[in-house]
Amino acid sequence: MAGCGYAKICQNGEYEKTQEVQNLLSHQLTLLENLNQAILQEAVQGKLVPQDPADELAKTQQLKAHILANQQATEQLLKALLHQAFEVG
């Protein structure tokens, strides 16, 4: 956003474009959080993988690692989107 202060109304619709990008990113963050919650709920209910009572601890650890990896990937994606969005302006 060259030549445009954070709270100023900019020429050529830069402020509106920034607001639109921020709104879109906020919506996407909400959707991702809802998805994470839904996946976690499914995991807690044992609906993501076949259940084997003899191997419950190992599966719990695998699921925990999988959720953590997905969270990290999601955070990296969001950082990249934010970086890209504010470079465009």
PyMOL commands that set and color helices and strands:
alter all, ss='L'
color gray80, all
select helices_A, chain A and resi 11-44+53-88
alter helices_A, ss='H'
color red, helices_A
deselect
rebuild
show_as cartoon
